[in-house]
Amino acid sequence: VGMLVTCNDSANKQLDHVNIFGTVDKYGVVGFEKIVDFLNGKNLTGELIAQAETLTDQQMKSSWGEDADALYRKRVLTALVTRSLNQLLLSVGKE
């Protein structure tokens, strides 16, 4: 499992040109278009990250079913999206 989050630098913490991709073994690359659309143009905050986490969870529900393996993959990708956005928030806050 892997995750890539990219965006343009912004002095005012506003997210622009966000892209989020994850990989899961045999399922290949997973895009997070709903979350990207939600994040673009907004200021990065802890509250926004929490909302993005909820959206990630909702988007993933129908992707692979509800068996134990699918639930595990969903939890891992949701956590990776959240951690990546938190890291982004920390790095923006240091500038």
C-alpha positions in Angstrom: 0.0 0.0 0.0 1.3 3.5 -0.8 0.0 7.0 -1.0 1.0 10.1 -3.0 -0.4 13.6 -2.2 0.7 16.6 -4.3 -0.3 20.2 -4.4 1.1 23.7 -5.2 2.8 25.7 -2.5 0.7 28.5 -1.1 1.6 31.2 1.3 -1.9 31.4 2.7 -2.4 27.6 3.3 -4.9 27.4 0.4 -4.8 24.1 -1.4 -4.4 24.4 -5.2 -4.0 21.6 -7.8 -4.3 18.8 -5.2 -3.8 15.3 -6.4 -4.2 12.2 -4.2 -3.4 8.7 -5.4 -3.0 5.4 -3.6 -2.0 1.9 -4.6 -3.3 -1.4 -3.3 -1.7 -4.6 -4.5 -3.8 -6.2 -7.2 -6.2 -3.2 -7.4 -3.5 -0.9 -8.8 -3.8 2.9 -8.5 -6.8 4.3 -6.7 -7.8 7.9 -7.4 -9.5 10.1 -4.8 -11.4 12.6 -7.1 -14.2 13.4 -4.7 -11.7 14.3 -2.0 -9.5 16.3 -4.4 -12.6 18.3 -5.6 -13.5 18.9 -2.0 -10.0 20.1 -1.0 -9.1 22.3 -4.0 -9.4 26.0 -3.3 -9.9 25.7 0.5 -7.6 26.6 3.3 -5.9 23.7 4.9 -7.0 23.2 8.5 -7.4 20.4 11.0 -11.1 20.5 10.5 -10.8 20.3 6.8 -8.6 17.2 7.2 -11.2 15.5 9.4 -13.8 16.2 6.8 -11.6 14.8 4.1 -11.1 11.7 6.2 -14.9 11.2 6.4 -15.2 11.6 2.6 -12.4 9.2 2.0 -14.1 6.6 4.1 -17.4 7.2 2.3 -15.7 6.9 -1.2 -14.0 3.7 -0.3 -17.1 1.9 1.0 -18.4 0.8 -2.4 -15.0 0.2 -4.0 -14.2 -3.3 -2.8 -17.1 -4.6 -0.8 -17.4 -5.2 2.9 -15.4 -8.3 3.6 -12.5 -8.2 6.1 -9.8 -7.7 3.4 -11.8 -4.8 1.8 -12.4 -3.2 5.2 -8.7 -3.4 6.0 -7.7 -1.8 2.7 -10.2 0.9 3.2 -8.9 1.7 6.7 -5.3 1.7 5.6 -5.9 4.1 2.7 -8.1 6.4 4.8 -5.4 6.6 7.4 -2.7 7.3 4.7 -4.8 10.1 3.2 -5.3 11.6 6.6 -1.6 11.3 7.6 -0.5 12.8 4.3 -2.8 15.8 4.7 -1.6 16.2 8.3 2.0 16.2 7.1 1.1 18.8 4.5 -0.5 20.9 7.2 2.6 20.7 9.3 4.9 21.6 6.5 2.7 24.6 5.4 2.7 25.8 9.0 6.5 25.9 9.2 6.8 28.4 6.3 
